[in-house]
């Protein structure tokens, strides 16, 4: 007690003040922090409530249990190898090179991701590749005593072998439809790379085959459909967040040999190691040409250039969100401007797809707005990323792995909020980032910076997942558990017809028109459209 | 810490001010993060441009929630301690440690990519300057003049007198 008295005696009011003055400062800073976070949460809640966009992932596909599905692969080229990895089969060469790469660069998680991939409960029982080197490479890694994998030199033998329940087709474009049709008609499920078909006629034939064989599941390889943000984008459109969308711009920009389809020509390629006639099929009969075999995307005889190879991806991405179907009119232009190397497909191409009767909704008086153009624009001589943007009267949406919505300064819907200063058209009003825990309604420049750095992938439950894996899994689930693939025959039909209209327009310099009732291209009456499309002159 | 030359009251006052300003900055950062449930250092760590493997390890699945919690706790402790004038030397050292971590994840070294920043920096940035200022706070403790430690100092002083 005495000490306490002494203590307080020596402790003046001034001392007390100097001892405790920090306390109110601490309280003030703490309170300011709470107030700031509360305000930003209120602002965020206001926007989330106002926009009411449901952020959701595509539904997970069903269980992979039951008997193993027996898979046959047709085409073990670049894409074939990727598809096999998505299915769970990597070559020893790839595993070794990835292990080495991961050792050199710890950031390289390709091998780790592959090893962590879910087992899809499938057996690779058959493989068909007409180049001996590739077929043997596949067998070396995939054929074991326990899981025999047999090589077939003919795709028909593989399909009819009785050894496969389903096939994956990763061949040049001109073989997609004939192989898929043969499989479907034989009761074998088929996963087919894009574009679904190479000609207009076979697009109808394949659709007919699938309709006549409902037991065979066909999926088209547009793995973008698995991107986490797409359902959220659909909901944003359904809630009329953007108003009437009059223009959608999307593009492919590449600027390297690989992007321009200048793939490596294997040194062992020869008429002895490649079944040349099997490659040609219905294509014009030309003598053995290794460049045609490895770089087939450069010629209309086997591939379809930008319109079939890359426009299809972007068209399908937008069709997945807007479901606008086949355009009424397609006009295309372009040329061979960056790779004058003997190819005959364009390397610069602009395609305008018009949907004069399509509308996503309106915030203005009835009848004022109707119609939309989708512009696909591509060059193989520059790789500036221009993104995919859906442009509505009220807002614009950047559509990617991350979804970002900006209000339009002249919007009708957001007019008052812009006036009140609650909306800054430079700052997104909504952002959906599948890697973040929550939805960020008002985002910062920093978040955008990280997103643009490419740190963010398509995620499931917070895990980075390869979208091709998800797409194949979805197809396998439809086979096992029923249901329809997100990119089935109808979506594939729309994709293929649109691509062929673009090809026709490029080749003829004409506007190509679609009749949605008759489901026919009505331009160029009396002409053989497929002959025009496949015309293979080297310019 | 023994002082060879006593400081004038103005000098002490300025040192107290420096301590309070830095404390304010730390505390506010900590509070904002504490009340923002979605906040994580993951993006900052993953985008590190220097000592990447170390920062990626901090950002890994098994580490990140601990790192986030520790970061918030450290910010709050440093902020509160500097403002209140209690354990300021320990707080200064922890603060220097935190700032150096922030600094080395995105150092403004020549040739290194500059992240989002409001100014232009070459080798030296505000993190480094704040760390240096904290060293001053560490070397010139002021919590006996202004802060909770005045209580204890007075008490021991009066005990000695007694």
Interface residues (C-beta under 8 A of the other chain):
Chain A: X2 X3 X6 X7 X9 X10 X11 X15 X18 X19 X20 X21 X22 X23 X25 X26 X29 X30 X32 X33 X34 X36 X37 X38 X40 X106 X107 X436 X437 X438 X440 X445 X446 X447 X449 X450 X453 X455
Chain B: X20 X23 X24 X27 X28 X30 X31 X32 X34 X35 X36 X37 X38 X40 X43 X46 X47 X52 X53 X56 X79 X80 X83 X84 X85 X115 X116 X145 X146 X147 X148 X150 X151 X154 X155 X157 X158 X159 X161 X162
